[in-house]
Amino acid sequence: GFIPAFSRDGDTKDYVQHRVAHHAARVWNMLEAGAAVYVAGSSASMPQDVRDTLSQVVEACGRMSRDDAGVYLRRMEANGRYVVEAW
């Protein structure tokens, strides 16, 4: 499934990291099923904020240590399943 987030539409800011955290179990299940994550947008703090939240999801839902969650995300990157396009 696709979980969009739009921080510029409407009165409420709906940031990617908030959507990832809100749907943590769903995100984890999708990752385990082979889903890819594509992060696109501002290169300010957004890419790191999303990565930090995704790491927390992997750690909590995957019952991993912080280090193992980092390895999991780096493996995703190496396999083209975690891609950041920021400007």
C-alpha positions in Angstrom: 0.0 0.0 0.0 0.9 3.6 -0.6 1.0 6.0 2.4 1.2 9.6 1.1 1.9 12.7 3.2 1.4 16.3 2.2 3.0 19.0 4.4 1.9 21.9 2.2 -1.8 21.0 1.7 -4.4 22.2 4.2 -4.0 23.8 7.6 -2.5 20.8 9.3 1.1 19.8 8.6 1.1 16.1 7.7 4.8 15.2 7.6 6.2 12.0 6.3 7.7 10.9 9.6 4.4 11.4 11.3 2.7 9.1 8.8 5.4 6.5 9.1 5.1 6.5 12.9 1.3 6.5 12.8 1.3 3.4 10.5 4.3 1.7 12.1 3.0 -1.9 12.1 1.7 -1.5 8.5 5.0 0.0 7.4 6.9 -2.8 9.0 4.7 -5.4 7.4 5.2 -3.8 4.0 9.0 -3.7 4.5 9.1 -7.3 5.4 7.1 -8.1 2.3 9.8 -6.4 0.2 8.4 -2.9 -0.2 10.6 -0.1 -1.3 10.7 3.4 0.3 11.2 6.5 -1.8 11.7 9.8 0.0 11.5 12.9 -2.1 11.5 16.6 -1.2 13.5 19.2 0.7 17.0 18.3 1.7 16.8 20.3 4.9 15.9 18.0 7.8 13.2 15.9 6.2 15.3 13.0 4.8 17.1 12.5 8.2 13.8 12.9 10.1 12.2 10.2 7.9 15.2 7.9 8.3 15.2 8.3 12.1 11.5 7.5 12.3 11.8 4.5 9.9 14.7 3.3 12.0 12.6 3.5 15.1 9.8 1.5 13.4 12.3 -1.2 12.3 13.7 -1.3 15.8 10.4 -1.5 17.6 8.3 -3.6 15.2 11.2 -5.8 14.1 12.4 -6.2 17.7 15.9 -5.2 16.8 18.6 -3.2 18.5 19.3 0.3 17.2 22.4 -1.0 15.5 20.6 -3.9 13.8 17.9 -1.5 12.6 20.6 0.6 11.0 22.0 -2.4 9.3 18.5 -3.3 8.0 18.1 0.2 6.5 21.6 0.1 5.0 20.8 -3.2 3.4 17.6 -1.7 2.0 19.7 1.1 0.5 22.2 -1.3 -1.0 19.4 -3.3 -2.6 17.7 -0.2 -4.0 14.7 -0.4 -1.6 15.5 2.8 0.2 16.0 5.8 -2.1 16.2 9.5 -1.2 15.9 12.2 -3.8 16.3 15.5 -2.0 17.1 19.0 -3.3 
